[in-house]
Amino acid sequence: MSNFISRNEAEKALSEGKRVKFHWNGLSVEIDKLTTLNDLRWLLREKKAMFYLTVNDVVNGKYSIINK
């Protein structure tokens, strides 16, 4: 069973004050309500996200709630 949630669920969790991670290509980074596509590209730069991370990846991507 996957612990991933949708973008809509992630947005709801963030609005409730929970901490959320975005997962892409084997990496994950914590996000907040103000995180932009360019922010994600910078944070995920080790995997060449500057060139390959798309809006579709973010909209349909994998998110999780940080439980700590």
N, C-alpha and C positions, 0 to 999 in steps of 0.2 A: 504494500500500500504506500502510495506517494504522500509526502508531507507538503508537496507544492500546492500553492494557491494561485488563483488567477489575478490579473492586474486589478480588477474591480475589488476583489477581496483584499488585496494588498492596500489599495487606496482607503478602504473602509477601516482596516486595521490601523493605518497611519493616522486617520482622523480620530481614532479612539486612543491615540497616544502610544500605540505599540510600536516596537522596532521591527523593521522589515529588511530582508535581503533580496537582492536581484541575482539570479543565477544565469550564467551564459558561458557556454563552451568550457565547462569544467571549472570556472571561477565563480566566486560570489562576492558581492560588495553590499554593504549596508546603504540604504537609500533613505531619503526623507521626502516630505511633500514637495520640496523645491528642486529635487534632483532632475536635471535635464538630460537629454540624449547626449549632449556634448560632455556633461559631467561623467556619465557612464562610460563613454568612450575613453576619457582620460583615466578613470579609475581602473579600467580593464585593459590598459594599453599593452600589457605583457602578451596578450593573445591577438594583437593587431586589430583590436576593436575599432581603432580610428578609421580603418578602411572597410571593415566587414559588419559591424553592429548596425542594424537598421531599425527604423521606427517599428516595423513589423515584429522584429525580435523583442522589442520592449512591450508593445501592445499585447502580443500573444505569448510572452515569455513566462518563465518560471519564477515564482516568488515564494518566500517562506517567512514565517514570523519567528523572530528571535525570542526564545523563551527564557533568557537569562537576564 
